[in-house]
């Protein structure tokens, strides 16, 4: 399966954010101050929730793409007609803006 450039555009900064957060957790592991310990717990929970949300979004996107592919394969001519109509509409609207 090909990688989507739009997905990479989001995934790369998200990956860096997760790496930075993990480094922060490791760097503050020896600090026992109450506020730091509480902040580390909240950050760890937020990272876990973010990872879960990312998997849900990714699974939903794959499911939607498969459903779209299936619908286009089952009904190719209506899909071509809809794509053509949407292209005309977008072209018309873009031309009106100029």
Backbone as JSON Lines, residues from 0, in Angstrom:
{"i":0,"aa":"X","n":[0.84,-1.18,0.0],"ca":[0.0,0.0,0.0],"c":[0.88,1.24,0.0]}
{"i":1,"aa":"X","n":[0.55,2.22,-0.84],"ca":[1.31,3.46,-0.93],"c":[1.06,4.33,0.29]}
{"i":2,"aa":"X","n":[2.09,5.1,0.67],"ca":[1.92,6.04,1.76],"c":[1.31,7.32,1.22]}
{"i":3,"aa":"X","n":[0.38,7.87,1.95],"ca":[-0.3,9.1,1.56],"c":[0.54,10.29,2.01]}
{"i":4,"aa":"X","n":[0.91,11.21,1.07],"ca":[1.71,12.38,1.48],"c":[0.99,13.25,2.51]}
{"i":5,"aa":"X","n":[-0.34,13.35,2.4],"ca":[-1.1,14.16,3.37],"c":[-1.01,13.54,4.76]}
{"i":6,"aa":"X","n":[-1.07,12.22,4.82],"ca":[-0.96,11.54,6.12],"c":[0.43,11.73,6.69]}
{"i":7,"aa":"X","n":[1.46,11.68,5.83],"ca":[2.84,11.9,6.29],"c":[3.03,13.31,6.8]}
{"i":8,"aa":"X","n":[2.34,14.27,6.18],"ca":[2.44,15.66,6.59],"c":[1.99,15.84,8.03]}
{"i":9,"aa":"X","n":[1.02,15.04,8.46],"ca":[0.54,15.09,9.83],"c":[1.33,14.14,10.73]}
{"i":10,"aa":"X","n":[1.65,12.98,10.2],"ca":[2.27,11.94,11.01],"c":[3.67,12.32,11.48]}
{"i":11,"aa":"X","n":[4.43,12.97,10.62],"ca":[5.81,13.31,10.98],"c":[5.89,14.26,12.18]}
{"i":12,"aa":"X","n":[5.14,15.39,12.17],"ca":[5.17,16.25,13.37],"c":[4.61,15.55,14.62]}
{"i":13,"aa":"X","n":[3.61,14.71,14.43],"ca":[3.05,13.98,15.57],"c":[4.09,13.02,16.14]}
{"i":14,"aa":"X","n":[4.84,12.37,15.27],"ca":[5.88,11.45,15.71],"c":[6.95,12.2,16.5]}
{"i":15,"aa":"X","n":[7.34,13.38,16.02],"ca":[8.34,14.18,16.73],"c":[7.81,14.62,18.1]}
{"i":16,"aa":"X","n":[6.54,14.98,18.15],"ca":[5.92,15.39,19.42],"c":[5.96,14.25,20.42]}
{"i":17,"aa":"X","n":[5.63,13.05,19.98],"ca":[5.66,11.89,20.87],"c":[7.08,11.61,21.33]}
{"i":18,"aa":"X","n":[8.04,11.68,20.41],"ca":[9.44,11.46,20.79],"c":[9.9,12.49,21.82]}
{"i":19,"aa":"X","n":[9.55,13.76,21.6],"ca":[9.93,14.82,22.54],"c":[9.29,14.59,23.9]}
{"i":20,"aa":"X","n":[8.04,14.19,23.9],"ca":[7.35,13.94,25.17],"c":[8.0,12.78,25.92]}
{"i":21,"aa":"X","n":[8.35,11.72,25.19],"ca":[9.01,10.58,25.84],"c":[10.38,10.98,26.39]}
{"i":22,"aa":"X","n":[11.11,11.8,25.64],"ca":[12.4,12.28,26.13],"c":[12.23,13.12,27.39]}
{"i":23,"aa":"X","n":[11.18,13.94,27.42],"ca":[10.9,14.75,28.6],"c":[10.58,13.86,29.8]}
{"i":24,"aa":"X","n":[9.79,12.82,29.56],"ca":[9.49,11.88,30.65],"c":[10.77,11.23,31.18]}
{"i":25,"aa":"X","n":[11.65,10.82,30.28],"ca":[12.9,10.19,30.7],"c":[13.81,11.18,31.43]}
{"i":26,"aa":"X","n":[13.85,12.41,30.94],"ca":[14.72,13.42,31.54],"c":[14.27,13.82,32.94]}
{"i":27,"aa":"X","n":[12.99,13.73,33.19],"ca":[12.48,14.14,34.51],"c":[12.2,12.94,35.41]}
{"i":28,"aa":"X","n":[12.64,11.77,35.03],"ca":[12.36,10.56,35.81],"c":[12.96,10.62,37.22]}
{"i":29,"aa":"X","n":[14.08,11.29,37.36],"ca":[14.75,11.35,38.66],"c":[14.21,12.46,39.56]}
{"i":30,"aa":"X","n":[13.38,13.34,39.01],"ca":[12.85,14.45,39.8],"c":[11.66,13.94,40.62]}
{"i":31,"aa":"X","n":[11.69,14.18,41.92],"ca":[10.65,13.67,42.8],"c":[9.7,14.75,43.27]}
{"i":32,"aa":"X","n":[9.84,15.96,42.78],"ca":[8.96,17.04,43.2],"c":[7.53,16.7,42.8]}
{"i":33,"aa":"X","n":[6.6,17.01,43.7],"ca":[5.2,16.6,43.52],"c":[4.59,17.11,42.22]}
{"i":34,"aa":"X","n":[4.84,18.37,41.88],"ca":[4.27,18.93,40.66],"c":[4.82,18.24,39.42]}
{"i":35,"aa":"X","n":[6.09,17.93,39.42],"ca":[6.71,17.26,38.27],"c":[6.17,15.84,38.13]}
{"i":36,"aa":"X","n":[6.04,15.15,39.25],"ca":[5.51,13.79,39.21],"c":[4.08,13.79,38.65]}
{"i":37,"aa":"X","n":[3.27,14.73,39.12],"ca":[1.89,14.83,38.62],"c":[1.86,15.17,37.13]}
{"i":38,"aa":"X","n":[2.72,16.08,36.71],"ca":[2.77,16.46,35.29],"c":[3.22,15.28,34.44]}
{"i":39,"aa":"X","n":[4.17,14.49,34.93],"ca":[4.62,13.32,34.2],"c":[3.5,12.31,34.05]}
{"i":40,"aa":"X","n":[2.7,12.12,35.09],"ca":[1.56,11.19,35.02],"c":[0.56,11.66,33.97]}
{"i":41,"aa":"X","n":[0.25,12.96,33.99],"ca":[-0.71,13.5,33.01],"c":[-0.18,13.38,31.6]}
{"i":42,"aa":"X","n":[1.11,13.63,31.41],"ca":[1.71,13.52,30.09],"c":[1.68,12.07,29.6]}
{"i":43,"aa":"X","n":[1.97,11.13,30.47],"ca":[1.93,9.71,30.09],"c":[0.52,9.3,29.69]}
{"i":44,"aa":"X","n":[-0.48,9.75,30.42],"ca":[-1.87,9.44,30.08],"c":[-2.25,10.09,28.75]}
{"i":45,"aa":"X","n":[-1.84,11.34,28.55],"ca":[-2.15,12.04,27.3],"c":[-1.5,11.34,26.11]}
{"i":46,"aa":"X","n":[-0.27,10.89,26.28],"ca":[0.41,10.16,25.2],"c":[-0.33,8.87,24.85]}
{"i":47,"aa":"X","n":[-0.77,8.17,25.87],"ca":[-1.5,6.91,25.64],"c":[-2.83,7.17,24.94]}
{"i":48,"aa":"X","n":[-3.55,8.2,25.37],"ca":[-4.82,8.55,24.73],"c":[-4.59,8.99,23.28]}
{"i":49,"aa":"X","n":[-3.53,9.74,23.06],"ca":[-3.2,10.18,21.7],"c":[-2.89,9.01,20.79]}
{"i":50,"aa":"X","n":[-2.16,8.04,21.32],"ca":[-1.82,6.86,20.53],"c":[-3.09,6.07,20.2]}
{"i":51,"aa":"X","n":[-3.97,5.92,21.17],"ca":[-5.24,5.22,20.93],"c":[-6.08,5.95,19.89]}
{"i":52,"aa":"X","n":[-6.15,7.27,20.0],"ca":[-6.92,8.06,19.04],"c":[-6.34,7.95,17.64]}
{"i":53,"aa":"X","n":[-5.01,7.94,17.53],"ca":[-4.35,7.82,16.23],"c":[-4.73,6.48,15.58]}
{"i":54,"aa":"X","n":[-4.72,5.4,16.35],"ca":[-5.08,4.1,15.79],"c":[-6.54,4.07,15.34]}
{"i":55,"aa":"X","n":[-7.43,4.7,16.11],"ca":[-8.84,4.75,15.72],"c":[-9.01,5.53,14.42]}
{"i":56,"aa":"X","n":[-8.36,6.67,14.32],"ca":[-8.46,7.49,13.09],"c":[-7.87,6.73,11.91]}
{"i":57,"aa":"X","n":[-6.74,6.09,12.11],"ca":[-6.1,5.33,11.04],"c":[-7.0,4.19,10.58]}
{"i":58,"aa":"X","n":[-7.58,3.46,11.51],"ca":[-8.47,2.35,11.16],"c":[-9.71,2.86,10.44]}
{"i":59,"aa":"X","n":[-10.25,3.98,10.88],"ca":[-11.42,4.57,10.24],"c":[-11.1,5.01,8.81]}
{"i":60,"aa":"X","n":[-9.94,5.58,8.61],"ca":[-9.54,6.03,7.27],"c":[-9.38,4.84,6.33]}
{"i":61,"aa":"X","n":[-8.77,3.78,6.8],"ca":[-8.59,2.58,5.97],"c":[-9.94,1.96,5.65]}
{"i":62,"aa":"X","n":[-10.83,1.89,6.63],"ca":[-12.16,1.34,6.4],"c":[-12.92,2.17,5.38]}
{"i":63,"aa":"X","n":[-12.85,3.49,5.5],"ca":[-13.51,4.37,4.54],"c":[-12.95,4.24,3.15]}
{"i":64,"aa":"X","n":[-11.63,4.13,3.04],"ca":[-10.99,3.98,1.73],"c":[-11.4,2.66,1.08]}
{"i":65,"aa":"X","n":[-11.46,1.59,1.88],"ca":[-11.88,0.3,1.33],"c":[-13.34,0.33,0.88]}
{"i":66,"aa":"X","n":[-14.19,0.98,1.66],"ca":[-15.61,1.09,1.29],"c":[-15.77,1.9,0.01]}
{"i":67,"aa":"X","n":[-15.01,2.98,-0.11],"ca":[-15.07,3.8,-1.32],"c":[-14.59,3.01,-2.53]}
{"i":68,"aa":"X","n":[-13.49,2.29,-2.37],"ca":[-12.97,1.47,-3.46],"c":[-14.0,0.43,-3.9]}
{"i":69,"aa":"X","n":[-14.62,-0.22,-2.93],"ca":[-15.63,-1.23,-3.23],"c":[-16.82,-0.63,-3.97]}
{"i":70,"aa":"X","n":[-17.28,0.55,-3.52],"ca":[-18.42,1.21,-4.17],"c":[-18.08,1.61,-5.6]}
{"i":71,"aa":"X","n":[-16.88,2.11,-5.82],"ca":[-16.47,2.52,-7.17],"c":[-16.36,1.3,-8.08]}
{"i":72,"aa":"X","n":[-15.84,0.19,-7.56],"ca":[-15.72,-1.02,-8.38],"c":[-17.1,-1.61,-8.7]}
{"i":73,"aa":"X","n":[-18.04,-1.5,-7.78],"ca":[-19.39,-2.03,-8.01],"c":[-20.2,-1.15,-8.94]}
{"i":74,"aa":"X","n":[-19.96,0.16,-8.92],"ca":[-20.73,1.11,-9.72],"c":[-19.79,2.11,-10.41]}
{"i":75,"aa":"X","n":[-19.04,1.64,-11.4],"ca":[-18.02,2.52,-11.99],"c":[-18.6,3.71,-12.77]}
{"i":76,"aa":"X","n":[-19.67,3.5,-13.53],"ca":[-20.19,4.59,-14.35],"c":[-20.83,5.71,-13.52]}
{"i":77,"aa":"X","n":[-21.65,5.37,-12.53],"ca":[-22.14,6.46,-11.67],"c":[-21.0,7.19,-10.95]}
{"i":78,"aa":"X","n":[-19.94,6.46,-10.56],"ca":[-18.8,7.09,-9.89],"c":[-18.11,8.07,-10.83]}
{"i":79,"aa":"X","n":[-17.96,7.67,-12.11],"ca":[-17.35,8.57,-13.09],"c":[-18.23,9.81,-13.27]}
{"i":80,"aa":"X","n":[-19.54,9.6,-13.34],"ca":[-20.47,10.72,-13.5],"c":[-20.42,11.68,-12.33]}
{"i":81,"aa":"X","n":[-20.37,11.14,-11.14],"ca":[-20.31,11.99,-9.93],"c":[-18.99,12.77,-9.92]}
{"i":82,"aa":"X","n":[-17.89,12.09,-10.22],"ca":[-16.59,12.76,-10.25],"c":[-16.57,13.87,-11.31]}
{"i":83,"aa":"X","n":[-17.14,13.6,-12.46],"ca":[-17.19,14.59,-13.52],"c":[-18.04,15.79,-13.08]}
{"i":84,"aa":"X","n":[-19.2,15.51,-12.49],"ca":[-20.07,16.59,-12.01],"c":[-19.4,17.45,-10.94]}
{"i":85,"aa":"X","n":[-18.74,16.8,-10.0],"ca":[-18.04,17.55,-8.96],"c":[-16.9,18.38,-9.56]}
{"i":86,"aa":"X","n":[-16.21,17.81,-10.55],"ca":[-15.14,18.56,-11.22],"c":[-15.68,19.8,-11.92]}
{"i":87,"aa":"X","n":[-16.84,19.64,-12.58],"ca":[-17.46,20.8,-13.22],"c":[-17.85,21.86,-12.2]}
{"i":88,"aa":"X","n":[-18.45,21.42,-11.11],"ca":[-18.88,22.36,-10.07],"c":[-17.68,23.11,-9.48]}
{"i":89,"aa":"X","n":[-16.63,22.4,-9.15],"ca":[-15.44,23.04,-8.6],"c":[-14.82,24.0,-9.61]}
{"i":90,"aa":"X","n":[-14.77,23.57,-10.87],"ca":[-14.24,24.44,-11.92],"c":[-15.07,25.7,-12.09]}
{"i":91,"aa":"X","n":[-16.39,25.54,-12.05],"ca":[-17.28,26.69,-12.16],"c":[-17.09,27.66,-11.0]}
{"i":92,"aa":"X","n":[-17.04,27.12,-9.79],"ca":[-16.86,27.96,-8.61],"c":[-15.49,28.64,-8.6]}
{"i":93,"aa":"X","n":[-14.47,27.94,-9.04],"ca":[-13.13,28.53,-9.09],"c":[-13.06,29.63,-10.13]}
{"i":94,"aa":"X","n":[-13.75,29.44,-11.22],"ca":[-13.75,30.45,-12.29],"c":[-14.48,31.71,-11.85]}
{"i":95,"aa":"X","n":[-15.53,31.56,-11.07],"ca":[-16.3,32.71,-10.58],"c":[-15.48,33.57,-9.64]}
{"i":96,"aa":"X","n":[-14.54,32.98,-8.92],"ca":[-13.72,33.74,-7.96],"c":[-12.74,34.66,-8.65]}
{"i":97,"aa":"X","n":[-12.29,34.31,-9.83],"ca":[-11.28,35.12,-10.55],"c":[-11.84,36.38,-11.05]}
